[in-house]
């Protein structure tokens, strides 16, 4: 059937304007059923009619029309492209009417209101701000305090959507609603849990809130998301866990919860952002030597078995970790050095660049220079001086300079002292050493333990 939509709209307007209560009810029910067939421009014209209807009836909490109109608005909100109809409903005033009705209605109407509210805040970002600016956060938090098992999941998923609004995050702390945000990250659909996780990460930047979140058990929640989440959710959970790690007091808690193997999985994942997050997390966790040992074991496995991208990421972590004095012997004892030397011949330029950087860093240690020499690093580094990549040549030259300055290795390197890359790097390091009162330069990428905790607070 192809109804005349203009004529149907006129009939609907007449029923709402001058029809009896029964006729109005039938008209709204009919519109709900036809909402998935009617053109968007027709549905758009019904929104102000329905909005006025619910506003006029908002003082009558027992009217059967209330629930039917709100259900109809939910059906309309789900139609159309890009949440445009949901946005029109929010701007029509209907959203504010639903918020007024929500705490006063019976259980049946409350459930209908929450389903509609869930659609409106999930389909349209602007609606989240409307809810937040009209007391919606307080209503949701108060309802969550009352348990409300039958609709609790709707409440939590609404809360997670609202939490992407800055003013809501601030309000959650003052209202004592953080525990509900942590709960929202634990249950519900994956998108909702991801939003809650993202909001937790934004809130956890401050030391006080971070401590509150840890006391609420957020580490266990984030660990679960790292285990069971999809790719995007694992990245968000890993990033939020990194925010928690920014406080050195929580490093042991995170490590004991089993985070290291899960961050190793992120290193091997397809998301470059996830790899960067895992690299940063490893650098923080490795402040503890026991953690560094476990991290090195996972990285060695990745150097053996991973693809080019994950090998480059693993080498990058070794590059950073070799700047910690206590991790230098850990790297050497892990068996990583022969693998790094072998990867200097990789077909991937990214792998060669990160591996050469790690080797340049390791070459500041005499014991590591011996291990590098035994693994055949010097001839490969000499070859890299002729590579097209400036970064590769610089890394190779930096390592070779350290070999040259070693009396045991001096003769082996003497033939390259006139190479342009070697001379340029030697002059550069000389200037750096002079500027630091002749103190030993541990690396151009050194990161010491005091720098392990970001100064975000």
C-alpha positions as CSV (number, residue, x, y, z in Angstrom):
1,X,0.0,0.0,0.0
2,X,1.2,3.5,-0.7
3,X,-0.8,5.8,1.6
4,X,-1.2,9.5,0.8
5,X,1.2,10.8,3.5
6,X,0.1,14.4,3.3
7,X,-3.5,13.4,3.7
8,X,-2.6,11.1,6.6
9,X,-0.7,13.9,8.3
10,X,-3.7,16.2,8.0
11,X,-5.9,13.6,9.4
12,X,-3.5,13.0,12.4
13,X,-3.5,16.8,13.1
14,X,-7.3,16.9,13.1
15,X,-7.5,14.0,15.5
16,X,-5.0,15.5,17.9
17,X,-6.5,19.0,17.7
18,X,-10.2,18.2,18.1
19,X,-10.6,14.5,18.6
20,X,-11.6,12.7,21.8
21,X,-9.1,11.1,24.1
22,X,-9.8,7.7,22.5
23,X,-9.3,9.2,19.0
24,X,-6.0,10.7,20.0
25,X,-4.8,7.4,21.4
26,X,-5.7,5.6,18.2
27,X,-4.0,8.3,16.1
28,X,-0.7,8.1,18.2
29,X,-0.7,4.3,18.0
30,X,-1.2,4.4,14.3
31,X,1.7,6.9,13.9
32,X,4.0,4.7,16.0
33,X,3.2,1.7,13.7
34,X,3.7,3.7,10.5
35,X,6.9,5.5,11.7
36,X,9.2,3.0,9.9
37,X,7.4,3.6,6.6
38,X,6.6,7.3,6.6
39,X,8.9,9.8,4.9
40,X,11.2,11.7,7.2
41,X,9.7,15.0,6.3
42,X,6.3,13.8,7.4
43,X,7.6,12.5,10.7
44,X,9.4,15.7,11.3
45,X,6.1,17.6,11.1
46,X,4.6,15.4,13.7
47,X,7.3,16.1,16.3
48,X,6.0,19.5,17.5
49,X,2.5,18.1,17.6
50,X,3.6,15.3,19.9
51,X,5.8,17.6,21.9
52,X,3.0,20.0,22.6
53,X,0.7,17.1,23.5
54,X,3.1,15.7,26.1
55,X,3.8,19.2,27.5
56,X,0.1,19.9,27.9
57,X,-0.4,16.5,29.6
58,X,2.7,16.6,31.8
59,X,0.7,17.5,34.9
60,X,-1.5,14.5,34.6
61,X,0.7,11.6,35.7
62,X,-2.1,9.0,35.2
63,X,-3.0,9.8,31.6
64,X,-2.6,6.7,29.3
65,X,-1.7,9.1,26.5
66,X,1.6,10.0,28.1
67,X,3.3,6.6,27.6
68,X,1.9,6.2,24.1
69,X,3.2,9.7,23.0
70,X,6.7,9.0,24.5
71,X,6.8,5.6,22.8
72,X,5.9,7.2,19.5
73,X,8.7,9.8,19.9
74,X,11.1,6.9,20.5
75,X,9.9,5.2,17.3
76,X,10.3,8.4,15.3
77,X,13.8,9.1,16.8
78,X,15.0,5.8,15.5
79,X,14.2,6.7,11.9
80,X,16.0,9.0,9.5
81,X,19.7,9.6,8.9
82,X,22.4,10.7,11.3
83,X,20.0,11.2,14.3
84,X,18.4,14.2,12.7
85,X,14.9,13.4,14.0
86,X,16.3,12.6,17.5
87,X,17.9,16.1,17.4
88,X,14.5,17.7,16.4
89,X,12.8,15.9,19.3
90,X,15.4,17.3,21.7
91,X,15.0,20.8,20.3
92,X,11.2,20.6,20.4
93,X,11.0,20.6,24.2
94,X,9.8,17.0,24.4
95,X,13.0,15.9,26.1
96,X,12.5,18.4,28.9
97,X,8.9,17.2,29.3
98,X,10.1,13.6,29.5
99,X,12.7,14.6,32.2
100,X,9.9,16.2,34.2
101,X,7.7,13.1,34.0
102,X,10.4,10.6,34.7
103,X,10.7,10.8,38.5
104,X,6.9,11.3,39.0
105,X,5.5,8.5,36.8
106,X,4.6,4.9,37.7
107,X,7.0,2.1,36.9
108,X,5.4,1.4,33.5
109,X,5.7,5.0,32.2
110,X,9.1,5.3,33.7
111,X,10.4,2.4,31.6
112,X,8.9,3.9,28.5
113,X,10.5,7.3,29.3
114,X,13.9,5.7,29.9
115,X,13.7,3.8,26.6
116,X,13.0,7.0,24.8
117,X,15.6,8.9,26.7
118,X,18.1,6.1,25.9
119,X,17.5,6.6,22.2
120,X,17.6,10.3,22.3
121,X,21.0,10.6,24.1
122,X,22.6,7.7,22.0
123,X,21.5,9.1,18.7
124,X,22.2,12.8,19.2
125,X,25.2,14.4,21.0
126,X,23.3,17.7,21.5
127,X,20.6,15.9,23.4
128,X,23.1,14.9,26.1
129,X,23.8,18.5,26.8
130,X,20.1,19.3,27.0
131,X,19.6,16.5,29.5
132,X,22.6,17.7,31.5
133,X,21.5,21.3,31.6
134,X,17.9,20.4,32.7
135,X,18.7,18.3,35.8
136,X,18.8,15.0,34.0
137,X,22.0,13.9,35.7
138,X,20.6,14.3,39.1
139,X,17.4,12.4,38.1
140,X,19.5,9.5,36.7
141,X,21.8,9.3,39.7
142,X,18.9,9.4,42.1
143,X,17.1,6.6,40.3
144,X,20.3,4.5,40.3
145,X,20.5,5.0,44.1
146,X,17.0,3.5,44.3
147,X,18.3,0.3,42.6
148,X,15.5,-0.2,40.1
149,X,16.6,-3.5,38.8
150,X,14.1,-3.7,35.9
151,X,15.5,-0.5,34.2
152,X,19.0,-0.3,35.7
153,X,20.8,-1.2,32.5
154,X,19.0,1.7,30.7
155,X,20.0,4.1,33.4
156,X,23.6,3.0,33.3
157,X,23.8,3.2,29.5
158,X,22.1,6.7,29.6
159,X,24.7,7.7,32.2
160,X,27.6,6.5,30.1
161,X,26.4,8.6,27.1
162,X,25.9,11.6,29.3
163,X,29.4,11.2,30.8
164,X,31.0,12.3,27.5
165,X,29.8,15.8,28.4
166,X,32.3,17.7,30.6
167,X,29.7,19.3,32.8
168,X,28.3,15.8,33.6
169,X,31.7,14.5,34.6
170,X,32.1,17.3,37.0
171,X,28.6,16.8,38.4
172,X,29.2,13.1,38.9
173,X,32.0,13.7,41.3
174,X,30.0,16.3,43.4
175,X,26.9,14.1,43.4
176,X,28.9,11.0,44.5
177,X,28.0,9.2,41.3
178,X,31.4,7.9,40.3
179,X,30.5,4.4,41.5
180,X,27.7,4.3,38.9
181,X,30.1,5.3,36.2
182,X,32.4,2.4,37.2
183,X,29.4,0.1,37.2
184,X,28.5,1.4,33.7
185,X,31.9,0.3,32.5
186,X,31.3,-3.1,33.9
187,X,27.8,-3.9,32.4
188,X,25.8,-3.0,29.3
189,X,26.6,-3.1,25.6
190,X,30.2,-2.6,24.5
191,X,29.7,0.9,23.1
192,X,28.2,2.0,26.4
193,X,31.1,0.4,28.3
194,X,33.6,2.1,26.0
195,X,32.0,5.5,26.7
196,X,32.1,5.0,30.5
197,X,35.7,3.8,30.2
198,X,36.6,6.9,28.2
199,X,34.9,9.2,30.8
200,X,36.8,7.4,33.6
201,X,40.1,8.1,31.8
202,X,39.2,11.8,31.6
203,X,38.2,12.0,35.2
204,X,41.2,10.0,36.4
205,X,43.7,12.6,35.3
206,X,43.4,14.4,38.7
207,X,45.0,12.6,41.6
208,X,42.0,12.9,43.9
209,X,39.5,11.4,41.5
210,X,42.1,8.7,40.4
211,X,42.3,7.6,44.0
212,X,38.5,7.5,44.3
213,X,38.2,5.4,41.2
214,X,40.9,2.9,42.4
215,X,39.0,2.6,45.7
216,X,35.8,1.8,43.7
217,X,37.6,-1.2,42.0
218,X,38.2,0.4,38.6
219,X,41.4,-1.5,38.0
220,X,39.5,-4.8,37.9
221,X,36.9,-3.4,35.6
222,X,39.5,-2.1,33.2
223,X,41.3,-5.4,33.2
224,X,38.1,-7.2,32.2
225,X,37.6,-4.7,29.3
226,X,41.1,-5.4,28.2
227,X,40.3,-9.1,28.1
228,X,36.8,-9.2,26.6
229,X,36.5,-5.9,24.7
230,X,36.7,-5.5,20.9
231,X,39.6,-3.7,19.3
232,X,38.4,-0.1,20.0
233,X,37.3,-0.9,23.6
234,X,40.7,-2.5,24.4
235,X,42.5,0.6,23.2
236,X,40.3,2.9,25.4
237,X,40.7,0.6,28.4
238,X,44.4,0.4,27.9
239,X,44.6,4.2,27.7
240,X,42.5,4.6,30.9
241,X,44.7,2.0,32.7
242,X,47.7,4.1,31.6
243,X,46.1,7.1,33.3
244,X,45.8,5.1,36.5
245,X,49.5,4.1,36.1
246,X,50.5,7.7,36.1
247,X,50.5,7.4,39.9
248,X,53.4,5.3,40.9
249,X,51.5,4.0,43.9
250,X,49.2,1.9,41.7
251,X,51.9,0.3,39.6
252,X,52.0,-2.9,41.7
253,X,48.2,-3.2,41.8
254,X,48.0,-3.0,38.0
255,X,50.9,-5.4,37.5
256,X,49.5,-7.9,40.0
257,X,46.1,-7.8,38.2
258,X,47.7,-9.3,35.1
259,X,48.1,-6.3,32.9
260,X,51.4,-7.0,31.4
261,X,50.3,-9.9,29.1
262,X,47.3,-7.9,28.0
263,X,49.4,-4.9,27.1
264,X,51.6,-7.3,25.2
265,X,48.5,-8.3,23.2
266,X,47.9,-4.6,22.4
267,X,51.5,-4.4,21.1
268,X,50.7,-7.3,18.7
269,X,47.3,-5.8,17.7
270,X,46.5,-4.0,14.4
271,X,45.8,-0.6,16.1
272,X,48.8,1.7,16.0
273,X,47.3,3.8,18.8
274,X,47.0,0.6,20.9
275,X,50.7,-0.2,20.3
276,X,51.7,3.3,21.5
277,X,49.5,3.0,24.6
278,X,51.1,-0.3,25.4
279,X,54.6,1.1,24.9
280,X,53.8,3.9,27.4
281,X,52.3,1.5,29.9
282,X,55.3,-0.8,29.7
283,X,57.7,2.1,30.4
284,X,55.7,3.0,33.5
285,X,55.3,-0.6,34.7
286,X,59.1,-1.2,34.2
287,X,59.9,1.2,37.0
288,X,59.7,-2.0,39.1
289,X,62.5,-4.4,38.1
290,X,60.3,-7.5,38.6
291,X,57.9,-6.0,36.1
292,X,60.7,-5.2,33.7
293,X,61.8,-8.9,33.7
294,X,58.3,-10.0,32.7
295,X,57.9,-7.3,30.1
296,X,61.2,-8.3,28.5
297,X,60.1,-11.9,28.3
298,X,57.0,-10.8,26.3
299,X,58.9,-8.5,24.1
300,X,61.5,-11.2,23.3
301,X,58.6,-13.4,22.2
302,X,57.2,-10.7,20.0
303,X,60.7,-10.1,18.4
304,X,60.7,-13.8,17.5
305,X,57.1,-14.3,16.4
306,X,55.4,-11.0,15.7
307,X,54.8,-9.2,12.4
308,X,56.9,-6.2,11.3
309,X,54.7,-3.7,13.1
310,X,54.7,-5.5,16.4
311,X,58.5,-6.1,16.2
312,X,59.0,-2.4,15.6
313,X,56.8,-1.6,18.6
314,X,58.7,-4.2,20.8
315,X,62.0,-2.7,19.8
316,X,60.8,0.7,20.6
317,X,60.0,-0.4,24.1
318,X,63.5,-1.8,24.5
319,X,64.8,1.5,23.2
320,X,63.0,3.3,26.0
321,X,63.7,0.7,28.7
322,X,67.4,0.8,28.0
323,X,67.4,4.3,29.5
324,X,66.5,2.9,32.9
325,X,69.7,1.9,34.7
326,X,68.1,-1.0,36.5
327,X,66.7,-2.5,33.2
328,X,69.9,-2.6,31.2
329,X,71.0,-5.9,32.7
330,X,67.4,-7.2,32.4
331,X,67.4,-6.6,28.7
332,X,70.8,-8.3,28.3
333,X,69.8,-11.3,30.3
334,X,66.5,-11.6,28.5
335,X,68.2,-12.7,25.2
336,X,66.9,-9.7,23.4
337,X,70.3,-8.5,22.1
338,X,70.9,-11.3,19.5
339,X,67.4,-10.8,18.2
340,X,67.8,-7.1,17.9
341,X,71.0,-7.5,16.0
342,X,69.4,-10.0,13.7
343,X,66.6,-7.5,12.9
344,X,69.1,-4.9,11.7
345,X,68.8,-6.9,8.4
346,X,65.0,-6.8,8.4
347,X,63.2,-5.9,5.2
348,X,61.1,-3.4,7.1
349,X,62.6,0.1,7.3
350,X,60.5,0.8,10.4
351,X,61.9,-2.3,12.2
352,X,65.5,-1.4,11.2
353,X,65.1,2.2,12.5
354,X,63.6,1.3,15.9
355,X,66.0,-1.6,16.3
356,X,69.0,0.6,15.5
357,X,67.8,3.1,18.0
358,X,67.6,0.5,20.7
359,X,71.1,-0.7,19.9
360,X,72.4,2.8,20.0
361,X,70.9,3.2,23.4
362,X,72.3,-0.1,24.6
363,X,75.8,0.7,23.3
364,X,76.3,3.1,26.2
365,X,76.9,0.1,28.5
366,X,80.2,-1.7,28.2
367,X,78.6,-5.1,29.0
368,X,76.0,-4.5,26.3
369,X,78.7,-3.5,23.8
370,X,80.4,-6.8,24.4
371,X,77.1,-8.6,23.9
372,X,76.4,-6.6,20.7
373,X,79.8,-7.3,19.4
374,X,79.5,-11.0,20.1
375,X,76.2,-11.0,18.2
376,X,77.8,-9.5,15.1
377,X,76.4,-6.0,15.4
378,X,79.4,-4.0,14.3
379,X,79.5,-5.1,10.6
380,X,75.8,-4.5,10.3
381,X,76.1,-1.0,11.9
382,X,78.9,-0.2,9.5
383,X,76.7,-1.1,6.6
384,X,73.9,1.1,7.9
385,X,76.1,4.1,7.6
386,X,75.4,3.8,3.8
387,X,71.6,3.5,4.1
388,X,69.3,6.1,2.6
389,X,67.5,6.8,5.9
390,X,69.0,9.6,7.9
391,X,67.6,8.2,11.1
392,X,69.2,4.8,10.5
393,X,72.6,6.4,9.7
394,X,72.4,8.6,12.9
395,X,71.5,5.6,15.1
396,X,74.3,3.5,13.6
397,X,76.8,6.3,14.0
398,X,75.8,6.9,17.6
399,X,76.4,3.2,18.4
400,X,79.7,3.1,16.5
401,X,80.9,6.2,18.3
402,X,80.4,4.3,21.6
403,X,82.3,1.4,20.2
404,X,85.1,3.7,19.0
405,X,85.4,5.3,22.5
406,X,85.8,1.8,24.0
407,X,89.5,0.9,24.1
408,X,88.6,-2.7,23.6
409,X,86.6,-1.9,20.4
410,X,88.6,1.1,19.1
411,X,90.6,-0.6,16.4
412,X,87.5,-2.3,14.9
413,X,85.8,1.0,14.3
414,X,88.8,3.1,13.3
415,X,88.2,2.8,9.6
416,X,84.9,4.8,9.7
417,X,86.1,7.9,11.6
418,X,86.1,10.0,8.4
419,X,82.6,8.9,7.4
420,X,80.3,12.1,7.2
421,X,77.5,10.5,9.4
422,X,80.1,9.4,12.0
423,X,81.8,12.8,12.1
424,X,78.5,14.7,12.3
425,X,77.2,12.5,15.1
426,X,80.5,12.7,17.0
427,X,80.4,16.5,16.8
428,X,76.8,16.6,17.9
429,X,77.5,14.3,20.9
430,X,80.5,16.5,21.8
431,X,78.3,19.6,21.9
432,X,75.8,17.8,24.1
433,X,78.5,16.6,26.5
434,X,80.0,20.0,26.7
435,X,76.6,21.6,27.4
436,X,76.1,19.2,30.3
437,X,79.5,19.9,32.0
438,X,81.1,16.8,30.5
439,X,78.7,14.4,32.3
440,X,78.2,11.1,30.5
441,X,75.3,11.2,28.1
442,X,73.3,8.1,28.7
443,X,71.3,8.5,25.4
444,X,69.6,11.1,23.2
445,X,66.4,9.4,24.2
446,X,67.1,8.6,27.8
447,X,64.2,8.5,30.2
448,X,65.1,8.1,33.9
449,X,62.9,6.8,36.7
450,X,62.0,10.3,38.0
451,X,60.4,11.0,34.6
452,X,58.3,7.9,34.7
453,X,55.3,9.6,36.3
454,X,53.7,12.3,34.1
455,X,53.2,15.6,35.8
456,X,49.5,15.9,35.0
457,X,48.4,16.7,38.5
